[in-house]
Amino acid sequence: MGGDGSEFLQRDFSETYERYHVESLQNMSKQELVKEYLELEKCLSRMEEENNRLRMESKKHGGETAETARVRQLELEVDRLRAENLRLLKEKDLSGREKSPCKLGE
C-alpha cells in the first residue's frame, strides 16, 4: 500500500467523519445546536486570541533578531574603524619619521 492507498484511507476517513458529524448535528435539537454554536464561538475566540498573541510574540522575536543583526553590523563597523584608525596612526607615524631626519639634517 503506497501513497495512493494512504490517500484513499485519509479521504475515506474524512468522508465517514463528515457524514457522522452531519448526522449528529441533524439529530440535535435547536437548543443543542445553539449551545454547540456558542461553544464553537468561544473556541474560535480563544484561538484568535492565541493567534494574535503568537503573532505579537513572533514580531517581538523578529525585532530582537533585527536588533541583534543591527548590533552585529555596528560591531563590524567599529572594528573596521579601529583598523582604519590604526592604519592612519601608522601612516602618520611613518610620515613623521620620514620628516624627522630631514629636520635633523638641516
PyRosetta script that sets phi, psi and omega in degrees:
from pyrosetta import init, pose_from_sequence

init()
pose = pose_from_sequence("MGGDGSEFLQRDFSETYERYHVESLQNMSKQELVKEYLELEKCLSRMEEENNRLRMESKKHGGETAETARVRQLELEVDRLRAENLRLLKEKDLSGREKSPCKLGE")
pose.set_psi(1, 109.7)
pose.set_omega(1, -177.1)
pose.set_phi(2, -93.4)
pose.set_psi(2, -153.2)
pose.set_omega(2, -180.0)
pose.set_phi(3, -61.8)
pose.set_psi(3, -34.8)
pose.set_omega(3, 179.7)
pose.set_phi(4, -64.5)
pose.set_psi(4, -39.9)
pose.set_omega(4, -179.8)
pose.set_phi(5, -64.9)
pose.set_psi(5, -41.7)
pose.set_omega(5, -179.5)
pose.set_phi(6, -70.7)
pose.set_psi(6, -34.2)
pose.set_omega(6, 176.1)
pose.set_phi(7, -64.2)
pose.set_psi(7, -41.0)
pose.set_omega(7, 178.2)
pose.set_phi(8, -61.8)
pose.set_psi(8, -46.2)
pose.set_omega(8, 180.0)
pose.set_phi(9, -62.9)
pose.set_psi(9, -41.3)
pose.set_omega(9, 178.8)
pose.set_phi(10, -62.6)
pose.set_psi(10, -46.3)
pose.set_omega(10, 179.6)
pose.set_phi(11, -64.2)
pose.set_psi(11, -42.2)
pose.set_omega(11, 179.3)
pose.set_phi(12, -62.4)
pose.set_psi(12, -44.4)
pose.set_omega(12, 178.9)
pose.set_phi(13, -61.5)
pose.set_psi(13, -45.4)
pose.set_omega(13, -178.9)
pose.set_phi(14, -61.5)
pose.set_psi(14, -43.2)
pose.set_omega(14, 179.5)
pose.set_phi(15, -65.3)
pose.set_psi(15, -43.3)
pose.set_omega(15, 179.5)
pose.set_phi(16, -63.9)
pose.set_psi(16, -44.5)
pose.set_omega(16, 179.5)
pose.set_phi(17, -62.4)
pose.set_psi(17, -42.9)
pose.set_omega(17, 180.0)
pose.set_phi(18, -61.9)
pose.set_psi(18, -44.4)
pose.set_omega(18, 177.8)
pose.set_phi(19, -60.8)
pose.set_psi(19, -44.3)
pose.set_omega(19, -180.0)
pose.set_phi(20, -62.2)
pose.set_psi(20, -43.4)
pose.set_omega(20, -178.8)
pose.set_phi(21, -63.3)
pose.set_psi(21, -43.9)
pose.set_omega(21, 178.8)
pose.set_phi(22, -62.3)
pose.set_psi(22, -44.5)
pose.set_omega(22, 179.5)
pose.set_phi(23, -61.7)
pose.set_psi(23, -41.7)
pose.set_omega(23, -179.2)
pose.set_phi(24, -67.4)
pose.set_psi(24, -36.4)
pose.set_omega(24, 176.7)
pose.set_phi(25, -67.5)
pose.set_psi(25, -38.7)
pose.set_omega(25, 179.3)
pose.set_phi(26, -65.3)
pose.set_psi(26, -29.6)
pose.set_omega(26, -179.0)
pose.set_phi(27, -83.6)
pose.set_psi(27, -5.1)
pose.set_omega(27, -179.7)
pose.set_phi(28, -84.2)
pose.set_psi(28, 150.6)
pose.set_omega(28, 174.0)
pose.set_phi(29, -77.7)
pose.set_psi(29, 169.0)
pose.set_omega(29, 179.7)
pose.set_phi(30, -59.8)
pose.set_psi(30, -41.8)
pose.set_omega(30, -179.6)
pose.set_phi(31, -63.2)
pose.set_psi(31, -41.2)
pose.set_omega(31, 178.3)
pose.set_phi(32, -65.8)
pose.set_psi(32, -38.5)
pose.set_omega(32, 178.1)
pose.set_phi(33, -64.4)
pose.set_psi(33, -42.0)
pose.set_omega(33, 178.1)
pose.set_phi(34, -63.2)
pose.set_psi(34, -42.6)
pose.set_omega(34, 178.6)
pose.set_phi(35, -61.9)
pose.set_psi(35, -44.7)
pose.set_omega(35, 178.0)
pose.set_phi(36, -61.1)
pose.set_psi(36, -43.2)
pose.set_omega(36, 179.3)
pose.set_phi(37, -61.5)
pose.set_psi(37, -45.5)
pose.set_omega(37, 179.9)
pose.set_phi(38, -63.7)
pose.set_psi(38, -37.5)
pose.set_omega(38, 176.7)
pose.set_phi(39, -63.8)
pose.set_psi(39, -42.3)
pose.set_omega(39, 177.7)
pose.set_phi(40, -64.5)
pose.set_psi(40, -37.4)
pose.set_omega(40, 177.2)
pose.set_phi(41, -63.0)
pose.set_psi(41, -43.0)
pose.set_omega(41, 177.9)
pose.set_phi(42, -62.1)
pose.set_psi(42, -44.3)
pose.set_omega(42, 179.7)
pose.set_phi(43, -62.1)
pose.set_psi(43, -45.0)
pose.set_omega(43, 178.5)
pose.set_phi(44, -60.3)
pose.set_psi(44, -43.1)
pose.set_omega(44, 179.7)
pose.set_phi(45, -61.9)
pose.set_psi(45, -44.2)
pose.set_omega(45, 177.9)
pose.set_phi(46, -62.9)
pose.set_psi(46, -41.6)
pose.set_omega(46, 179.4)
pose.set_phi(47, -63.9)
pose.set_psi(47, -40.7)
pose.set_omega(47, 178.2)
pose.set_phi(48, -64.7)
pose.set_psi(48, -42.0)
pose.set_omega(48, 177.3)
pose.set_phi(49, -61.8)
pose.set_psi(49, -44.2)
pose.set_omega(49, 179.1)
pose.set_phi(50, -63.6)
pose.set_psi(50, -41.5)
pose.set_omega(50, 178.3)
pose.set_phi(51, -61.4)
pose.set_psi(51, -44.8)
pose.set_omega(51, 178.4)
pose.set_phi(52, -64.1)
pose.set_psi(52, -40.7)
pose.set_omega(52, 178.9)
pose.set_phi(53, -62.3)
pose.set_psi(53, -44.7)
pose.set_omega(53, 179.7)
pose.set_phi(54, -66.0)
pose.set_psi(54, -36.9)
pose.set_omega(54, 176.6)
pose.set_phi(55, -62.3)
pose.set_psi(55, -45.5)
pose.set_omega(55, 179.7)
pose.set_phi(56, -63.7)
pose.set_psi(56, -41.8)
pose.set_omega(56, 178.7)
pose.set_phi(57, -63.4)
pose.set_psi(57, -40.9)
pose.set_omega(57, 178.8)
pose.set_phi(58, -63.5)
pose.set_psi(58, -43.6)
pose.set_omega(58, 178.1)
pose.set_phi(59, -63.2)
pose.set_psi(59, -39.6)
pose.set_omega(59, 179.9)
pose.set_phi(60, -61.1)
pose.set_psi(60, -47.2)
pose.set_omega(60, 179.9)
pose.set_phi(61, -68.3)
pose.set_psi(61, -34.0)
pose.set_omega(61, 175.8)
pose.set_phi(62, -63.8)
pose.set_psi(62, -39.7)
pose.set_omega(62, 177.1)
pose.set_phi(63, -64.9)
pose.set_psi(63, -41.2)
pose.set_omega(63, 177.7)
pose.set_phi(64, -62.9)
pose.set_psi(64, -40.0)
pose.set_omega(64, 179.1)
pose.set_phi(65, -63.9)
pose.set_psi(65, -42.1)
pose.set_omega(65, 178.1)
pose.set_phi(66, -65.1)
pose.set_psi(66, -40.4)
pose.set_omega(66, 177.3)
pose.set_phi(67, -62.5)
pose.set_psi(67, -44.3)
pose.set_omega(67, 179.6)
pose.set_phi(68, -61.0)
pose.set_psi(68, -42.8)
pose.set_omega(68, 178.3)
pose.set_phi(69, -63.1)
pose.set_psi(69, -41.2)
pose.set_omega(69, 179.6)
pose.set_phi(70, -64.8)
pose.set_psi(70, -42.8)
pose.set_omega(70, 177.8)
pose.set_phi(71, -61.0)
pose.set_psi(71, -44.4)
pose.set_omega(71, 179.0)
pose.set_phi(72, -61.9)
pose.set_psi(72, -41.7)
pose.set_omega(72, 178.6)
pose.set_phi(73, -61.7)
pose.set_psi(73, -42.9)
pose.set_omega(73, 179.3)
pose.set_phi(74, -67.3)
pose.set_psi(74, -37.2)
pose.set_omega(74, 176.6)
pose.set_phi(75, -62.1)
pose.set_psi(75, -42.1)
pose.set_omega(75, 177.6)
pose.set_phi(76, -63.6)
pose.set_psi(76, -39.7)
pose.set_omega(76, 178.2)
pose.set_phi(77, -64.2)
pose.set_psi(77, -41.7)
pose.set_omega(77, 177.7)
pose.set_phi(78, -62.2)
pose.set_psi(78, -44.5)
pose.set_omega(78, 177.8)
pose.set_phi(79, -59.5)
pose.set_psi(79, -43.1)
pose.set_omega(79, 179.8)
pose.set_phi(80, -63.4)
pose.set_psi(80, -42.9)
pose.set_omega(80, -179.9)
pose.set_phi(81, -67.4)
pose.set_psi(81, -36.7)
pose.set_omega(81, 175.9)
pose.set_phi(82, -62.1)
pose.set_psi(82, -45.7)
pose.set_omega(82, 178.7)
pose.set_phi(83, -61.6)
pose.set_psi(83, -41.6)
pose.set_omega(83, 178.0)
pose.set_phi(84, -63.9)
pose.set_psi(84, -41.0)
pose.set_omega(84, 178.5)
pose.set_phi(85, -62.5)
pose.set_psi(85, -45.1)
pose.set_omega(85, 177.9)
pose.set_phi(86, -61.2)
pose.set_psi(86, -42.6)
pose.set_omega(86, 179.4)
pose.set_phi(87, -60.9)
pose.set_psi(87, -44.2)
pose.set_omega(87, 179.8)
pose.set_phi(88, -66.5)
pose.set_psi(88, -38.6)
pose.set_omega(88, 177.4)
pose.set_phi(89, -62.8)
pose.set_psi(89, -42.4)
pose.set_omega(89, 177.9)
pose.set_phi(90, -64.2)
pose.set_psi(90, -41.6)
pose.set_omega(90, 178.9)
pose.set_phi(91, -61.7)
pose.set_psi(91, -43.4)
pose.set_omega(91, 179.3)
pose.set_phi(92, -64.1)
pose.set_psi(92, -43.4)
pose.set_omega(92, -179.8)
pose.set_phi(93, -62.3)
pose.set_psi(93, -45.3)
pose.set_omega(93, 178.6)
pose.set_phi(94, -64.1)
pose.set_psi(94, -40.8)
pose.set_omega(94, 179.2)
pose.set_phi(95, -63.7)
pose.set_psi(95, -40.5)
pose.set_omega(95, 178.6)
pose.set_phi(96, -66.5)
pose.set_psi(96, -37.2)
pose.set_omega(96, 178.9)
pose.set_phi(97, -68.2)
pose.set_psi(97, -38.1)
pose.set_omega(97, 179.7)
pose.set_phi(98, -66.0)
pose.set_psi(98, -34.9)
pose.set_omega(98, -179.1)
pose.set_phi(99, -78.1)
pose.set_psi(99, -31.2)
pose.set_omega(99, -176.3)
pose.set_phi(100, -59.5)
pose.set_psi(100, -48.8)
pose.set_omega(100, 179.8)
pose.set_phi(101, -59.3)
pose.set_psi(101, -34.0)
pose.set_omega(101, 179.5)
pose.set_phi(102, -65.4)
pose.set_psi(102, -40.4)
pose.set_omega(102, -178.9)
pose.set_phi(103, -68.2)
pose.set_psi(103, -37.4)
pose.set_omega(103, -179.5)
pose.set_phi(104, -68.6)
pose.set_psi(104, -33.6)
pose.set_omega(104, -177.8)
pose.set_phi(105, -76.3)
pose.set_psi(105, -16.6)
pose.set_omega(105, -176.6)
pose.set_phi(106, -72.3)
pose.dump_pdb("model.pdb")
